[in-house]
Amino acid sequence: MSRPNHALFEEIRAYWGRRAESFDQSFAHAIAEGAEFSAWAQEIERLLPQAPARVLELGCGTGEVTRVILSLGHQVTGLDFTPEMLARAKAKLAGNAQAKFYLADAQNTMEPDAAYDAVIARHLTWTLTDPKAAYRDWLRVLRPGGRVVLFDGDWARESRITRALSPIIRWLGRNLPPDTVDAEMTESHNAIMASLPYGEGLSARRLATDLKGAGFVGVTVHSHARVTRGIGKNAPLARRIRLRRWKRFIVSASAPQL
């Protein structure tokens, strides 16, 4: 039996609150300067409207993707429902007049109608407890022709290749710093995922279909390869292989023109 959405929502909030302290220390979470930052910037610049645009970033976390968006000349409003994550984003980008941060639910933003040129999120959609309501809200806050850009992946179904190579990956990574997520947090993560609408796996096709169902047009699936290469550019071999563990993708869409 699935748990009530409110209880699940609070469980997710608590989980990410615990993750905030070590989030930027986890591989592929912080965006390193150089090749990785450049890869993110190129992909985001390609998919967002021309700068300067008003961008709503959902699930902004510690502000890593926010840094990239700001570097492209956009104005960013970052929302996160975890106070601990939001505090780190505010501290990281303190003094930047183009960035504002608010504690808010990405599924019910409470932002004004047609207020933004773009909505963007990294690794958020799989966590939604009510995806259909969220997509309708994102459509509402976009101006006609505005863009939504979603970076995500199928975090429930591991690649058969990396699963088969697990012993080799562990051996290659034996001298790397330990993962910042301990066994208890991994168990909590798995229990949360099992209760989510996308808990059995989120594919690019399913996300695209759900966005169309919410009223978005021009829904397009894009390769994540450029960003994946950037993340792995200067990483140890074990981590480069682990990047292939999950199928990552980007989906973009537009609000209909009037």
C-alpha positions as CSV (number, residue, x, y, z in Angstrom):
1,M,0.0,0.0,0.0
2,S,1.4,3.4,-1.0
3,R,1.9,6.0,1.7
4,P,-0.2,9.2,1.7
5,N,1.3,11.9,-0.6
6,H,1.8,14.3,2.3
7,A,3.7,11.9,4.4
8,L,5.8,10.9,1.4
9,F,6.4,14.6,0.6
10,E,7.8,15.2,4.1
11,E,9.9,12.0,4.0
12,I,11.5,13.3,0.7
13,R,12.1,16.7,2.3
14,A,13.8,15.2,5.3
15,Y,16.0,12.9,3.1
16,W,17.3,15.8,1.0
17,G,17.7,17.9,4.2
18,R,20.1,15.2,5.4
19,R,21.9,15.1,2.1
20,A,22.5,18.9,2.0
21,E,25.7,18.9,4.0
22,S,27.5,16.4,1.8
23,F,25.7,17.0,-1.5
24,D,28.5,19.0,-3.2
25,Q,31.0,16.3,-2.2
26,S,29.2,13.6,-4.2
27,F,30.5,12.9,-7.6
28,A,28.5,14.5,-10.4
29,H,26.6,16.7,-8.0
30,A,28.9,19.7,-7.7
31,I,29.8,21.1,-11.2
32,A,33.5,21.4,-11.5
33,E,35.1,24.4,-13.3
34,G,36.5,23.6,-16.7
35,A,35.2,20.8,-18.9
36,E,32.2,19.9,-16.8
37,F,31.0,23.5,-16.3
38,S,31.5,24.2,-20.0
39,A,29.5,21.1,-21.0
40,W,26.6,22.2,-18.8
41,A,26.8,25.7,-20.1
42,Q,26.8,24.7,-23.7
43,E,23.8,22.4,-23.3
44,I,21.8,24.9,-21.2
45,E,22.5,27.8,-23.5
46,R,21.4,25.7,-26.5
47,L,18.0,24.8,-24.9
48,L,17.1,28.0,-23.0
49,P,15.7,31.1,-24.7
50,Q,18.2,33.8,-25.7
51,A,19.6,35.7,-22.8
52,P,18.6,37.6,-20.8
53,A,15.6,35.5,-19.8
54,R,13.7,35.0,-16.6
55,V,14.4,31.5,-15.5
56,L,12.6,29.5,-12.8
57,E,14.9,26.8,-11.5
58,L,13.0,24.0,-9.6
59,G,14.7,21.9,-7.0
60,C,17.8,24.2,-7.2
61,G,19.5,22.4,-4.3
62,T,22.8,24.0,-3.4
63,G,22.8,26.3,-6.4
64,E,25.2,24.4,-8.8
65,V,23.1,24.6,-11.9
66,T,22.1,28.1,-10.8
67,R,25.7,29.1,-11.2
68,V,25.7,27.9,-14.8
69,I,22.5,29.6,-15.7
70,L,23.7,32.9,-14.2
71,S,27.0,32.6,-16.2
72,L,24.9,32.7,-19.4
73,G,23.4,36.1,-18.5
74,H,20.0,35.0,-17.3
75,Q,18.0,36.1,-14.2
76,V,17.2,33.1,-12.0
77,T,14.6,32.4,-9.3
78,G,15.6,29.2,-7.5
79,L,13.0,27.2,-5.6
80,D,13.7,24.3,-3.2
81,F,11.6,22.8,-0.5
82,T,14.5,21.9,1.7
83,P,15.8,24.7,4.0
84,E,19.2,23.1,4.3
85,M,19.8,23.0,0.6
86,L,18.4,26.5,0.1
87,A,20.7,27.9,2.8
88,R,23.7,26.6,0.9
89,A,22.5,28.0,-2.4
90,K,22.0,31.4,-0.8
91,A,25.4,31.4,0.7
92,K,27.1,30.3,-2.5
93,L,25.5,33.0,-4.6
94,A,25.3,35.8,-1.9
95,G,25.5,39.2,-3.5
96,N,24.5,38.2,-7.0
97,A,21.6,40.5,-7.8
98,Q,20.4,38.2,-10.7
99,A,19.6,35.3,-8.3
100,K,16.7,35.0,-5.9
101,F,15.9,32.0,-3.8
102,Y,12.7,30.9,-2.1
103,L,11.5,28.0,0.0
104,A,8.7,26.5,-2.1
105,D,7.3,23.3,-3.5
106,A,8.2,22.6,-7.1
107,Q,4.8,20.9,-7.7
108,N,2.9,24.0,-6.5
109,T,5.3,27.0,-7.1
110,M,2.8,29.7,-6.1
111,E,4.6,31.9,-8.7
112,P,2.5,34.3,-10.9
113,D,0.9,33.2,-14.2
114,A,3.1,33.6,-17.3
115,A,5.9,35.1,-15.3
116,Y,8.9,33.2,-16.7
117,D,10.6,32.6,-20.1
118,A,11.9,29.2,-19.0
119,V,11.6,26.5,-16.3
120,I,14.6,24.3,-15.7
121,A,15.3,21.4,-13.4
122,R,18.1,18.8,-12.8
123,H,17.2,15.4,-11.4
124,L,13.9,16.6,-10.0
125,T,11.1,15.0,-12.0
126,W,11.8,11.5,-10.7
127,T,11.0,12.8,-7.2
128,L,7.6,14.2,-7.9
129,T,4.7,12.8,-5.9
130,D,2.1,14.3,-8.3
131,P,3.8,14.8,-11.7
132,K,0.6,15.7,-13.6
133,A,-0.2,18.5,-11.2
134,A,3.5,19.7,-11.3
135,Y,3.5,19.9,-15.1
136,R,0.3,21.8,-15.2
137,D,1.7,24.3,-12.7
138,W,4.9,24.7,-14.7
139,L,2.9,25.4,-17.9
140,R,0.9,28.0,-16.0
141,V,4.0,30.0,-14.9
142,L,5.5,30.1,-18.4
143,R,4.7,32.8,-20.8
144,P,3.3,31.7,-24.2
145,G,6.2,30.1,-26.1
146,G,8.2,29.7,-22.9
147,R,10.5,26.7,-22.5
148,V,10.8,23.9,-20.0
149,V,14.1,22.0,-19.9
150,L,14.4,18.9,-17.7
151,F,17.7,17.0,-17.1
152,D,17.0,13.6,-15.5
153,G,17.5,9.8,-15.8
154,D,16.2,6.4,-15.1
155,W,17.6,5.9,-11.6
156,A,15.6,2.7,-11.0
157,R,17.0,0.4,-13.7
158,E,20.8,0.0,-13.8
159,S,22.5,-0.7,-17.0
160,R,23.2,-4.4,-17.5
161,I,26.8,-3.6,-18.6
162,T,27.7,-1.7,-15.4
163,R,25.8,-4.2,-13.3
164,A,28.0,-7.0,-14.8
165,L,31.1,-4.9,-14.3
166,S,30.4,-4.0,-10.7
167,P,33.3,-6.1,-9.2
168,I,35.7,-4.4,-11.6
169,I,34.3,-0.9,-10.9
170,R,34.7,-1.5,-7.2
171,W,38.3,-2.7,-7.6
172,L,39.2,0.3,-9.8
173,G,37.6,2.7,-7.3
174,R,39.1,1.0,-4.2
175,N,41.3,4.0,-3.4
176,L,38.7,6.7,-4.1
177,P,37.1,8.6,-1.2
178,P,34.0,6.7,0.1
179,D,30.6,7.6,-1.1
180,T,28.9,10.4,1.0
181,V,25.7,8.4,1.1
182,D,25.7,5.7,3.8
183,A,23.7,2.5,4.0
184,E,20.9,4.0,6.0
185,M,20.5,6.8,3.6
186,T,20.6,4.4,0.7
187,E,17.8,2.4,2.3
188,S,15.8,5.5,2.8
189,H,16.3,6.5,-0.8
190,N,15.2,3.1,-2.1
191,A,12.1,3.2,0.1
192,I,11.1,6.6,-1.2
193,M,11.7,5.7,-4.8
194,A,9.5,2.6,-4.4
195,S,6.6,4.8,-3.4
196,L,6.9,7.4,-6.2
197,P,4.8,7.5,-9.4
198,Y,8.1,7.1,-11.3
199,G,9.5,4.7,-8.8
200,E,9.8,1.8,-11.3
201,G,11.9,3.9,-13.6
202,L,11.5,7.2,-15.6
203,S,12.2,7.0,-19.3
204,A,12.5,9.9,-21.6
205,R,9.6,8.6,-23.6
206,R,7.3,8.5,-20.5
207,L,8.4,12.0,-19.5
208,A,7.7,13.4,-23.0
209,T,4.3,11.7,-23.0
210,D,3.4,13.2,-19.7
211,L,4.4,16.7,-20.7
212,K,2.3,16.4,-23.8
213,G,-0.6,15.3,-21.7
214,A,-0.2,18.4,-19.5
215,G,-0.5,20.7,-22.6
216,F,3.1,21.3,-23.6
217,V,4.0,21.3,-27.3
218,G,7.2,20.7,-29.3
219,V,8.3,18.1,-26.8
220,T,11.8,16.9,-27.7
221,V,14.2,14.3,-26.3
222,H,17.9,15.3,-26.4
223,S,21.1,13.4,-25.8
224,H,22.8,13.8,-22.4
225,A,26.1,12.7,-24.0
226,R,27.8,16.2,-24.0
227,V,27.1,16.7,-20.3
228,T,28.1,13.1,-19.4
229,R,31.4,13.5,-21.2
230,G,32.0,16.8,-19.4
231,I,31.4,15.3,-16.0
232,G,33.8,12.4,-16.8
233,K,36.5,14.4,-18.5
234,N,38.8,14.6,-15.5
235,A,37.3,11.8,-13.4
236,P,39.0,8.6,-12.4
237,L,38.2,5.6,-14.7
238,A,35.9,3.9,-12.1
239,R,33.7,7.0,-11.9
240,R,33.7,7.4,-15.7
241,I,32.4,3.9,-16.0
242,R,29.8,4.5,-13.2
243,L,28.4,7.4,-15.2
244,R,27.0,4.8,-17.6
245,R,25.2,3.1,-14.7
246,W,22.0,4.9,-15.4
247,K,20.4,6.1,-18.6
248,R,20.4,9.9,-18.5
249,F,18.4,12.2,-20.8
250,I,17.2,15.7,-21.4
251,V,13.6,16.6,-22.4
252,S,12.5,20.0,-23.5
253,A,9.1,21.4,-24.5
254,S,7.3,24.7,-25.0
255,A,4.2,26.4,-23.7
256,P,1.7,26.9,-26.6
257,Q,1.6,30.3,-28.3
258,L,-1.6,32.2,-27.9
